[in-house]
Amino acid sequence: GAVTMSLTDRHFGTSFFNAAGGGDPVLFQHVFWFFGHPEVYIIILPAFGIISQIIPTFSRKPLFGYASMVYATAGIAILSFIVWAHHMFTTGLPTAGLLFFMYATMLIAVPTGVKVFNWVATMWRGSMTFETPMLFAVGFLFLFTMGGFTGLVCAIMPVDVQIQDTYYIVAHFHYVMVAGSLFAFFGGAYYWIPKWTGTMYNEKLGKVHFWSSMISFNVTFFPMHFLGLAGMPRRIPDYAQQFADWNMIASIGAFWFGASQLLFLYAMVQCARGKGEKAPAKPWDGADTLEWTLPSPIPYHTFETPPVVK
């Protein structure tokens, strides 16, 4: 809708966004972000589903609080439609609007926190093993939680006025979206590639890929928090000399992170070509996902009928 109105403004004489004709330039941002904010949740919600498959499997336990996970997912999806203007705290919105969007954005942290708690509780006292999918799931948990905390910082309107359109926002976004969607995608790919291809991936190569990605990701994006707090704006072709050191570190991390994905590509191509061990029917030691999402069986000895001592 925003693109169509922009085109008609440019070529057909309308004034949706043209102030000279009575339009409102800020309306473009409203329409764009009403799409743009739920869109990032469309990317992250399938990642939540993937993590909710992987963690119970490698913890050998049912998913903790299944019903609350479902409600939290629905809550996040619904709230995602009423927080779009937290991208617009510096556009001159009325105070009542600023407060509404600030509180709504902080509220969305509640169902997200429920999900993180349930994932951690699923791992608690489980018979955990750390194959590559589980490593990516745990890495997702750590990095996504960090991104969530910085998101809460951005949600506080007086703070956001200072860090709006700085590299702090870039850091927050990538901790949520790259660490969130991409790490979940990697975990899901390693988790299901035995089923997709009938071939097991190279476990050593997968673990090297994880650790290389994990370290290089943080080398790339963590310094951006410092750059943003120091005042470096985003979307600029050049920057002041004072920001050069952290930018250099981030650049090194970015090339490293990109090169790390060649390992993933190689591992997936090897599986697709059938080069590797043949995958068993249940690749993860019988820890089938469906088996562990069902309610636990009734124990053999119950307190209602004490066992007979022979």
C-alpha positions in Angstrom: 0.0 0.0 0.0 2.8 2.4 0.9 4.7 1.8 -2.3 1.5 2.2 -4.4 0.7 5.5 -2.7 4.2 6.7 -3.3 4.0 5.8 -7.0 0.7 7.6 -7.4 2.2 10.6 -5.6 5.1 10.7 -8.0 3.4 9.9 -11.3 -0.4 10.7 -11.0 -0.5 13.9 -8.9 -2.0 12.5 -5.7 -0.9 13.8 -2.3 -0.9 10.9 0.2 2.5 11.8 1.5 3.1 15.2 -0.2 2.7 18.0 2.4 2.4 20.6 -0.3 -0.9 19.0 -1.4 -2.2 18.4 2.2 -0.6 14.9 2.6 1.3 13.6 5.6 4.9 12.4 5.1 4.8 10.5 8.4 1.8 8.5 7.1 4.3 6.6 4.9 6.2 5.4 8.0 2.9 4.3 9.7 1.9 2.3 6.7 5.4 0.8 6.2 5.9 -0.1 9.8 2.4 -1.6 10.2 3.7 -4.1 7.6 7.4 -4.1 8.7 7.0 -5.0 12.4 4.7 -8.0 12.1 6.9 -9.1 9.2 9.9 -9.7 11.5 7.6 -11.8 13.8 6.6 -13.9 10.7 10.3 -14.7 10.4 10.9 -15.5 14.1 7.7 -17.6 14.9 8.7 -20.6 12.7 12.2 -20.4 14.5 10.4 -20.7 17.8 8.7 -23.9 16.5 12.0 -25.4 15.4 13.6 -24.7 18.8 10.6 -26.2 20.5 11.3 -29.4 18.5 15.0 -29.6 19.0 15.3 -28.9 22.8 12.9 -31.6 24.0 14.6 -34.2 21.7 18.1 -33.6 23.0 16.9 -33.1 26.6 14.9 -36.4 26.5 12.0 -34.7 28.1 8.6 -33.4 27.0 8.3 -29.7 26.2 7.7 -27.9 29.5 4.4 -26.0 29.7 3.1 -26.9 26.2 -0.2 -25.0 26.6 1.6 -21.9 27.8 3.9 -22.1 24.8 0.9 -22.1 22.4 -0.7 -19.2 24.2 2.6 -17.3 24.2 3.0 -17.8 20.5 -0.5 -16.6 19.8 0.1 -13.6 22.2 3.3 -12.6 20.4 1.5 -12.8 17.0 -1.4 -10.6 18.2 0.7 -8.1 20.0 3.0 -7.8 17.0 0.3 -5.8 15.2 0.0 -3.1 17.9 3.6 -2.0 18.4 4.6 -0.7 15.0 5.2 3.0 16.0 8.0 2.1 18.4 10.1 2.6 15.3 8.7 6.2 15.2 9.4 7.6 18.6 11.3 10.5 17.1 8.7 11.5 14.5 6.7 13.9 16.7 3.9 11.5 17.8 1.6 12.8 20.6 2.6 11.8 24.1 -0.4 9.5 24.6 0.6 7.6 21.4 4.2 7.4 22.6 3.1 5.9 26.0 0.8 3.4 24.4 3.4 2.1 22.0 6.1 2.0 24.8 3.9 0.0 27.1 2.7 -2.4 24.3 6.3 -3.0 23.3 7.3 -3.8 26.9 4.3 -6.1 27.2 5.4 -8.2 24.3 8.5 -9.2 26.4 6.1 -11.2 28.7 5.1 -14.0 26.3 8.6 -14.1 24.9 10.0 -14.5 28.5 7.5 -17.4 29.0 8.9 -19.2 26.0 12.5 -18.7 27.1 11.6 -19.9 30.6 9.8 -23.0 29.2 12.8 -23.9 27.0 15.2 -23.6 29.9 12.8 -25.6 32.1 12.6 -28.3 29.5 16.4 -28.7 29.6 16.4 -28.7 33.5 17.5 -32.1 34.8 17.1 -33.6 31.3 19.4 -36.3 29.9 21.1 -33.7 27.6 23.5 -34.3 24.8 25.0 -31.6 22.6 24.9 -32.7 19.0 25.1 -29.8 16.5 21.3 -29.1 16.4 21.2 -28.7 20.2 24.3 -26.5 20.1 22.5 -24.1 17.7 19.3 -24.3 19.8 21.3 -23.3 23.0 23.2 -20.6 21.0 19.8 -19.3 19.8 18.6 -19.2 23.5 21.6 -17.1 24.6 21.8 -14.7 21.7 18.0 -14.3 21.3 17.7 -13.5 25.0 20.4 -10.8 24.7 18.5 -9.4 21.7 15.3 -9.4 23.7 17.0 -7.4 26.6 18.3 -4.8 24.2 14.9 -4.6 22.7 13.5 -3.8 26.1 16.0 -1.0 26.3 14.9 0.3 22.9 11.2 0.1 24.0 11.8 2.7 26.7 10.8 5.9 24.9 13.2 8.4 26.6 16.1 6.1 26.1 15.1 5.4 22.5 15.2 9.1 21.7 18.9 8.9 22.3 19.7 5.7 20.5 17.1 5.9 17.7 18.8 5.3 14.3 22.2 4.5 15.8 24.2 1.3 15.6 22.6 0.2 18.9 19.5 -0.5 16.9 21.5 -2.4 14.3 23.0 -4.5 17.0 19.6 -5.2 18.6 18.0 -6.1 15.3 20.8 -8.6 14.3 20.9 -10.3 17.8 17.2 -11.0 17.4 17.0 -11.8 13.7 20.3 -13.3 12.7 20.8 -15.2 16.0 17.1 -15.9 16.1 16.0 -17.0 12.7 19.4 -18.0 11.2 20.6 -20.1 14.2 17.2 -21.8 14.4 17.4 -22.4 10.6 20.9 -24.0 11.0 19.7 -26.1 13.9 16.6 -27.3 12.0 18.7 -28.1 8.9 21.2 -30.2 10.9 18.2 -31.8 12.8 16.2 -32.9 9.7 18.9 -33.4 7.1 19.2 -37.1 8.0 15.5 -37.5 7.2 15.7 -35.3 4.1 18.7 -37.1 2.5 19.0 -40.4 4.3 22.6 -39.4 5.2 24.1 -38.2 8.5 26.0 -34.9 8.4 29.6 -34.7 9.6 29.3 -34.0 13.3 32.8 -32.6 13.8 32.2 -30.2 10.8 28.9 -29.2 12.3 30.4 -28.3 15.6 33.2 -26.3 14.0 30.5 -24.5 12.0 28.6 -23.7 15.2 31.5 -22.4 17.2 32.9 -20.4 14.3 29.5 -18.8 13.7 28.9 -18.2 17.4 32.2 -16.4 18.0 32.3 -14.5 14.8 28.7 -13.4 15.2 29.5 -11.8 18.6 32.7 -10.3 17.2 30.6 -8.7 14.5 27.6 -7.3 16.3 28.5 -6.9 20.0 30.8 -3.9 19.3 27.8 -2.2 17.5 26.2 -1.6 20.9 29.3 0.5 21.9 29.2 2.4 18.6 25.5 3.2 19.0 25.9 4.3 22.6 28.8 6.5 21.5 26.5 8.2 18.9 27.3 6.6 15.6 24.3 6.9 13.3 23.2 4.1 11.0 22.8 4.3 7.2 25.8 6.6 6.6 28.5 6.2 4.0 31.3 7.3 6.3 31.9 7.9 10.0 34.1 9.8 12.4 37.6 8.6 13.3 36.6 7.9 16.9 34.4 4.9 15.6 37.1 3.4 13.5 38.4 0.7 15.9 35.1 -0.9 16.7 34.1 -0.8 13.1 37.3 -2.6 12.1 36.6 -5.3 14.7 33.1 -5.7 13.4 34.3 -5.9 9.8 36.8 -8.7 10.7 33.9 -10.5 12.4 31.6 -10.1 9.4 34.1 -11.6 7.0 34.7 -14.4 9.5 31.0 -15.0 9.9 30.4 -15.1 6.2 33.3 -17.5 5.6 31.9 -19.8 8.4 28.8 -20.4 6.3 30.8 -22.2 3.6 31.3 -25.0 6.2 27.5 -25.3 6.4 27.1 -25.3 2.6 29.8 -28.0 2.3 28.1 -30.2 5.0 24.7 -29.9 3.4 26.0 -30.6 -0.2 27.8 -33.7 1.2 24.6 -35.0 2.7 22.6 -34.2 -0.5 25.2 -36.2 -2.5 24.9 -39.1 -0.1 28.5 -38.9 1.0 28.6 -39.9 4.7 27.1 -42.5 7.1 23.7 -43.8 6.3 21.1 -42.3 8.6 19.3 -44.7 10.9 15.5 -44.7 11.1 15.7 -42.7 14.3 18.9 -40.6 14.0 18.8 -39.2 17.5 19.1 -42.4 19.6 15.4 -43.1 19.5 14.7 -39.6 21.0 11.9 -39.1 18.4 10.3 -35.7 18.7 6.7 -37.0 18.8 7.6 -39.5 21.5 8.9 -36.7 23.8 6.1 -34.3 23.2 3.5 -36.8 24.3 2.5 -36.9 28.1 4.8 -39.0 30.2 3.6 -42.6 30.7 2.1 -43.6 34.1 4.9 -44.9 36.4 4.8 -48.7 37.1 4.5 -48.2 40.9 1.8 -45.8 42.0 1.1 -44.7 45.6 -2.5 -46.0 45.3 -1.4 -49.6 45.2 1.8 -50.3 47.1 4.0 -52.9 45.3 3.9 -56.4 46.8 7.1 -57.3 48.5 8.0 -60.9 47.7 
